[in-house]
Amino acid sequence: MNQQLTPPPAKKRLGVAMIGYSFMGRAHSQAWRTAPRFFDLPLTPEMTVLVGRSEGAARAAAEQLGWAGSETDWRRVLEREDVDLVDICTPGNTHAEIAEAALRAGKHVLVEKPMANTVAEAESMAATARRARAAGVHSMVGFTYRRVPAVQLARQLVAAGRIGEVRQVRTQYLQDWLADENAPLSWRLDKAKAGSGALGDIGAHAVDLTMFITGQRFAGVSGLLDTFVPERPVAESFSGLHGTAGTARGPVTVDDVALGLARLESGAPVTLEASRYAWGRKNALRIEVSGTTGALAFDFEEMNVLNLYEATDDATTAGFRRIQVTEPEHPYLEAWWPPGHGLGYEHGFTHQLVDLLTALGSGTAPSPSFDDGLHVQRVLDAVERSSAAESRWTPIPPTVQDGAAASVPDGRAAAPAH
Ligand code: SOE
């Protein structure tokens, strides 16, 4: 006899609106499509509406990316009963206005990093998020690299004391898409849109990763920013490195490289580097944490691997152990492939939604919160202010050789040696 199976209880739907549909919008759309198909989630996300400025392009993007409808005005989306969460994938100058309006309208919010373009915006967003959370409306910042299994293992090992007390951290995020001096302008090179250059775009990830793995916040920093290429071709006129660069050129108003010497709450020193001018480095988000009894090292360009050094190993066989973090015992991995098959960049976005929906399903606050995003913004701001004031910069007098006046690296005439 055909036993009538009792259908599982229908899960509560979560209507999603996504604002913005370029690189981040495509990565988030992939995650909204994939998360409910690979993970058993407490809520069923429905890709309800994609928002874009131009009607035709937004409609085409909605069809291609799997959204039920499209809209050109994000404010109208906040009035819709069938939208419960707003996913903000637009440039940083729009984050504060959209996120705060959505929270006030009772919509949960996921916002891409960096959370805002200024500390003032971030403080306002965090205050609004705290008020909304009291009413059961939640928010999260999109630091997806936390959701890489090897990064989760790094955090677990530090928390478990496997490398002892954290003594020092070195972290870099290196890309080279701007090392070509004819690479065209984009919103990421416009301070009014992006807030900063490498500092906020990729430095924010390195700052958050450091805090996530060590469990410590930043306590202070001395920073240095530099822009190597002050103007670039306007995108539509650009024809490539070996073609003729476009004639129209415009100003670059952000940093190409951001450096920082920092301390964590414990006093542990951190060296921080973010550069989009590092030839040959495509997406090298790296961190190495040295502790009293060992060290761990991660490079996103080998994202399925965590390297662990334990000083307790016998000296004759000591060395960094290359751990393939693909076993089902690690977070998220049971849902994917057998050991050794590995994950990719897009999986961090899917895991981000798994954690977000799991938190929303249990009525708990997702992490990282807007308060966490505010702290990252404070670090970025401190690097920028320190660099501008050169507050901690200590010039090193040139050494005069053979009577010739030595020149200092930045080309300024050397001050006479004392
Ligand atoms: C560009 O640098 C970028 O797309 C960043 O904006 C993303 O946050 C990073 O994940 C990849 O590189």
Residues whose N, C-alpha, C, O or C-beta is under 5 A from the ligand:
A	BS01	SOE	D201
